[in-house]
Amino acid sequence: MFLGTLGIGTWSAQNWVQDTDATERKTASRHREADEFIRSFPDLRKVPSHYCRSSTSNHYLEPVFQSMADLHKEYHRAAEEKMLRPLSRQVFAEEFKQQNLGLYHLKKDQCDTCCSFKAGNLAEVEWQDHLLKKEEARAEKVQDKNKANYKTVVVCMDLQALLLCPSLKASAHYYKTKLTVHNFILYDMFTHNATCYVWHEGEGALSASEFASCVTNFLSEHKEHAEYISWSDGCGYQNGNSVLSNALLNFCMETKKAVTQMFLEKGHTQMECDSVHSVIERRLRNQEIYVPAEYVALMKSARSKPNPYEVKYVDHTFFQDYANLRLCRSIRPGIKPVDPTVHDVRAIR
């Protein structure tokens, strides 16, 4: 009935089936080759939550490929070297997405709370309270900035986005494992001077003790001041934790000075130190980096006026272990499950 309906012979139907099976086997082989190419990158990694949404299930390629076209071009070259017929860009992109992969691009963070309200998943009362906290924090920061003088240091601090070393344009570079380089910036709102603490993952991690070491070192070099005020986001492992607070409390007890930690509202943490990030990123654009020390040289030359950035290239001997410093057991304002948490803290003195 099938042959009679289509008006074809037995040989034609059998031949088509054989051709289809062969095509499916070839297609499956090409998909396997594309899968092996994608998995050949050792730099597939989960981008830390500081750089992207912590709730994401995706993994990201290092920020080398600017678009899917660039990645497909590299895949096309690799397939031709193996004498294979490459997949089309559309099919390759679908294979790429099926593996929960993506290309990592630096973007400005969007506020989760505001996005939830726009999507209709948050009550307007809660959103208005969020906006009120945002405006209060920004107004307080402006007041502190105006209060900054030769007696009161007002700084904002943040970690620059992930840097990789080496950073080259060569194709073979894509397949090599890199060192991650970190740049923690403290910006003086009165003098407009910026201090950059730079280290790579071979010398230190991204724990609270590393950041506490940088902050206390900065304060120690400004002992002539009577009071210190720091502004930052509420990132738990970086700023809003008992390790840093204990380190600052220890500094206050030794120097008889006052330190105040101020936290901006989550999702609206724009600060003056962001300008340092952008200036450095422009200086690093199209630059080839072979060793981490080259980042230091480029950062020092990124700005000439009013003063060049002070860049401290630190190693493991610089970092102190503040995790065992228990002057204050916890900075959480509550105890019971319904009480406020560390993320609700807006200021610590």
C-alpha positions in Angstrom: 0.0 0.0 0.0 2.9 2.4 0.9 4.6 1.8 -2.5 1.3 1.9 -4.4 0.3 5.2 -2.7 3.7 6.9 -3.6 3.9 5.2 -7.0 7.5 4.0 -6.4 9.3 0.7 -6.6 10.8 -1.4 -3.8 14.4 -0.7 -4.8 13.8 3.1 -4.5 12.3 2.9 -1.0 15.1 0.6 0.3 17.8 2.9 -1.2 16.2 6.0 0.4 16.2 4.2 3.8 19.8 3.3 3.5 20.8 6.8 2.5 18.8 8.2 5.5 20.5 5.9 7.9 23.9 6.9 6.5 23.0 10.6 6.7 21.8 10.2 10.3 25.0 8.4 11.3 27.1 11.2 9.7 25.0 13.9 11.4 25.4 12.1 14.7 29.2 11.9 14.1 29.3 15.6 13.3 27.4 16.4 16.5 29.8 14.3 18.5 32.7 16.2 17.0 31.1 19.5 17.8 30.5 18.3 21.4 34.1 17.2 21.8 35.3 20.6 20.4 33.2 22.5 23.0 34.4 20.2 25.8 38.0 20.7 24.8 38.1 24.1 26.4 39.7 23.8 29.8 38.3 27.3 30.8 34.7 26.2 30.9 33.9 27.5 34.4 31.0 28.7 36.5 31.5 32.5 36.7 31.6 33.5 40.4 28.4 35.1 41.6 30.2 38.4 42.0 30.3 38.6 38.2 27.0 37.2 37.2 23.7 36.0 38.7 24.3 33.5 41.5 21.1 31.6 40.5 22.3 30.8 37.0 22.8 27.1 36.0 24.9 28.0 33.0 28.6 27.6 32.6 30.5 30.2 30.6 33.5 30.3 28.3 36.1 32.7 29.3 35.6 36.3 27.9 37.7 35.8 24.8 35.0 35.1 22.1 33.0 38.2 21.4 30.1 36.4 19.7 28.8 33.0 18.5 30.2 33.8 15.1 33.7 34.0 16.5 33.3 30.7 18.3 31.8 29.0 15.2 34.7 30.3 13.2 37.2 28.6 15.5 35.1 25.4 15.5 35.0 25.6 11.6 38.8 25.8 11.5 39.3 22.9 14.0 36.8 20.7 11.9 38.7 21.4 8.7 42.0 20.4 10.3 40.4 17.0 11.0 39.0 16.7 7.5 35.5 16.9 8.8 32.4 18.7 7.5 31.5 21.3 10.1 28.0 21.9 11.4 26.2 25.1 10.3 26.4 28.0 12.7 22.7 27.6 13.7 23.0 23.9 14.5 26.3 24.5 16.3 24.6 27.3 18.4 21.8 24.9 19.3 24.3 22.2 20.4 26.1 24.9 22.4 23.0 26.0 24.3 21.8 22.4 24.9 24.8 21.9 27.1 23.8 24.9 29.3 26.7 26.9 28.0 27.0 30.6 27.2 29.4 33.3 26.2 30.4 35.5 29.2 30.0 39.2 28.5 30.6 41.9 31.1 27.3 43.6 31.7 25.8 46.0 34.2 23.9 44.1 36.8 20.2 44.6 36.9 18.4 44.7 40.2 16.6 41.4 41.0 14.0 43.2 43.0 13.1 45.7 40.3 13.1 43.0 37.6 10.7 40.9 39.8 8.4 43.9 40.2 8.4 44.6 36.4 7.6 40.9 35.8 4.6 41.1 38.2 6.2 38.8 40.8 6.6 41.3 43.6 4.1 43.5 45.4 4.3 47.2 44.9 4.6 47.8 48.6 7.8 45.8 48.8 9.2 47.5 45.7 8.5 50.9 47.1 10.2 50.0 50.3 13.2 48.8 48.2 13.3 52.1 46.4 13.1 54.1 49.6 16.1 52.2 51.0 18.0 52.8 47.7 17.4 56.6 47.9 18.2 56.7 51.6 21.5 54.9 51.1 22.5 57.2 48.2 21.6 60.3 50.1 23.7 59.1 53.0 26.6 58.5 50.7 26.4 62.0 49.4 26.4 63.4 52.9 29.5 61.3 53.8 31.2 62.4 50.6 30.7 66.0 51.4 32.0 65.4 54.9 35.3 63.9 53.7 38.3 66.0 54.6 41.8 65.7 56.0 40.4 64.3 59.2 37.8 61.9 57.9 38.6 59.4 55.2 35.6 58.3 53.1 36.3 55.5 50.6 34.3 53.2 48.4 35.6 49.8 47.5 34.9 47.0 45.1 36.5 44.1 43.2 37.1 44.5 39.5 35.7 41.9 37.1 37.6 38.7 36.4 41.0 39.1 34.7 42.8 36.2 33.0 46.4 35.7 32.3 47.8 35.1 29.8 45.3 37.1 27.6 46.2 36.7 23.9 44.5 36.7 20.5 46.2 33.5 19.3 43.9 30.6 18.6 46.0 28.1 20.6 45.5 30.3 23.6 41.8 29.3 23.8 42.7 25.8 24.9 45.1 26.7 27.7 44.3 27.0 31.4 44.7 30.5 32.7 45.5 32.2 36.0 42.8 34.3 37.4 44.0 37.8 38.5 42.1 39.9 41.0 42.1 43.7 41.5 40.5 45.1 44.6 40.1 48.9 44.5 39.7 51.5 47.3 38.8 54.9 46.1 39.3 58.0 48.3 36.3 60.3 47.7 38.2 63.4 48.9 41.5 63.2 47.1 40.2 61.1 44.2 43.2 58.8 44.6 42.7 55.1 44.0 44.7 52.2 45.4 44.6 48.9 43.6 45.5 45.6 45.4 46.4 43.1 42.7 47.1 39.4 43.2 46.6 36.1 41.2 45.1 32.9 42.4 48.5 31.4 43.0 49.1 33.9 45.8 45.6 34.3 47.3 42.0 33.4 47.0 38.8 35.5 47.3 38.0 34.8 50.9 37.1 37.4 53.5 40.7 37.4 55.0 42.2 38.6 51.6 39.8 41.6 51.5 40.3 42.3 55.2 44.0 42.4 54.7 43.7 45.0 51.9 41.3 47.2 53.8 43.3 47.2 57.1 46.5 47.9 55.1 44.9 50.9 53.5 43.6 52.2 56.8 47.0 51.7 58.4 48.6 53.9 55.8 46.2 56.7 56.7 46.6 56.7 60.4 46.8 60.5 60.5 43.0 60.6 60.1 40.6 60.4 63.0 37.7 58.6 61.4 37.1 56.3 58.5 33.9 55.6 56.5 33.8 52.9 53.9 31.0 52.4 51.3 30.5 49.1 49.5 27.9 46.6 48.3 26.7 44.0 50.7 28.5 41.0 49.1 28.8 38.4 51.8 32.2 36.9 51.2 33.7 40.3 50.5 32.2 43.1 52.6 29.3 42.0 54.8 30.9 39.3 57.0 32.2 39.0 60.6 35.8 38.4 59.4 36.1 41.9 58.0 34.2 43.5 60.8 36.5 41.8 63.4 39.6 42.9 61.5 38.2 46.5 61.5 37.3 46.3 65.2 40.8 45.1 66.0 42.2 48.0 64.0 40.0 50.4 66.0 41.1 49.0 69.3 44.8 49.3 68.4 44.6 52.8 67.0 41.7 54.3 69.1 40.0 55.4 65.9 36.4 54.9 64.6 35.5 53.0 61.5 32.0 52.9 60.0 31.0 50.3 57.3 28.1 51.5 55.1 26.3 49.3 52.6 24.4 50.3 49.6 21.0 48.8 48.7 21.4 45.5 46.7 21.0 46.0 43.0 21.8 49.7 43.1 25.5 49.7 44.1 27.0 52.3 41.7 30.0 53.9 43.2 32.9 56.2 42.3 35.3 53.3 42.1 33.4 52.1 39.1 35.1 54.8 37.1 38.4 53.2 38.0 37.2 49.9 36.6 36.2 51.5 33.3 39.5 53.4 32.9 41.5 50.3 33.5 39.4 48.2 31.2 39.9 50.8 28.4 43.7 50.7 29.0 43.6 46.9 28.8 41.6 46.8 25.6 43.5 45.1 22.8 46.5 44.5 25.0 48.3 41.2 25.1 49.1 40.0 28.6 51.7 37.2 29.2 52.3 37.5 33.0 50.3 39.0 35.8 52.9 41.7 36.4 52.0 43.2 33.0 48.5 44.0 34.4 50.2 46.0 37.1 52.2 48.1 34.7 49.2 48.9 32.5 47.1 49.8 35.6 49.7 52.3 36.7 49.7 54.0 33.3 45.9 53.9 33.0 45.5 57.4 34.5 47.8 60.4 34.6 45.6 63.1 36.1 45.1 64.1 38.9 47.3 61.3 40.1 48.2 57.9 38.7 46.6 54.9 40.4 48.6 53.4 43.2 49.0 49.7 42.4 50.2 47.2 45.0 51.2 43.8 43.5 50.9 41.6 46.6 51.7 38.0 47.3 50.7 35.4 49.9 53.0 36.9 52.6 50.8 40.1 52.5 47.6 38.4 53.5 46.7 37.9 57.2 44.4 35.2 58.5 41.5 37.0 60.3 39.2 34.0 60.3 40.2 33.1 63.9 39.8 36.6 65.2 36.7 36.3 67.4 36.2 39.7 69.0 32.6 39.6 67.8 31.0 36.3 67.2 28.4 37.5 64.6 27.2 40.6 62.9 23.7 39.3 62.4 21.2 41.6 64.2 18.8 38.8 65.0 18.8 35.2 66.3 15.5 33.6 65.5 14.7 32.5 61.8 12.2 35.4 61.4 14.8 38.0 62.7 16.8 40.2 60.3 19.8 38.6 58.7 23.3 39.9 57.7 21.9 40.9 54.4 19.6 43.4 56.2 22.5 45.2 57.8 22.9 48.8 56.4 25.7 50.1 58.6 28.2 48.9 61.3 30.2 51.3 63.5 
